[in-house]
Amino acid sequence: MPKITITVNGTVQTHEVEGRTLLVYFLREHCGFKGPHIGCDTSQCGCCTVHLDGRSIKSCTCLAVMADGQEVTTIEGVGSVQQLHPLQKAFNEHHALQCGYCTPGMVMQGIDILRRGRATDHATIRHELEGNLCRCTGYQNIVEAIASCAGTHPDRHSRED
């Protein structure tokens, strides 16, 4: 079995893994990070979204060996209970979560949307969230939370976009 080294949330993690091990299982089972959820195993839901070298990816579509030598950030690495990331705070303020299962992936995707400057309006945010599914919220509050972090006040946009 290959031994791989991945820096996860700033901590170097070296483990032996089977070549077919998906990154999401490496993070959960070998490293103990439970934030990336397993929702579909087909890249449809986005619950497993993490950042690989600063860009969002679905960790159920990436083999762990492909991330060897790279940096991964999970939801556990973007904030803490004492110091929430601004988007985590916005999710709370805008009531952008219900059951919470999709929330780690939504936040990670939202951070990437903001990083790329793609939170210009509600329609663009919705487009950028495609591939991240929420079965509870209806997305409006998620879109508003992301927009609020981009400085685009939600009241400036129609509810239809």
Number of C-alpha atoms within 10 A of each C-alpha: 8 9 12 17 17 24 18 20 17 11 12 13 17 15 14 13 17 14 14 10 14 20 24 26 22 22 22 15 11 15 16 10 19 17 22 28 23 21 16 12 17 11 19 14 22 32 30 33 32 31 23 20 14 14 17 22 21 25 29 26 15 17 18 23 21 13 19 15 15 14 18 24 20 25 24 15 17 17 15 11 8 6 10 13 17 16 24 26 15 21 23 15 13 16 15 24 19 12 10 13 20 25 27 23 29 31 26 26 27 26 24 20 22 17 13 10 10 17 26 15 20 23 16 14 21 16 11 16 18 12 15 20 20 21 11 13 15 12 16 17 19 27 23 25 27 32 25 19 19 18 10 17 14 18 8 9 14 10 10 7 11
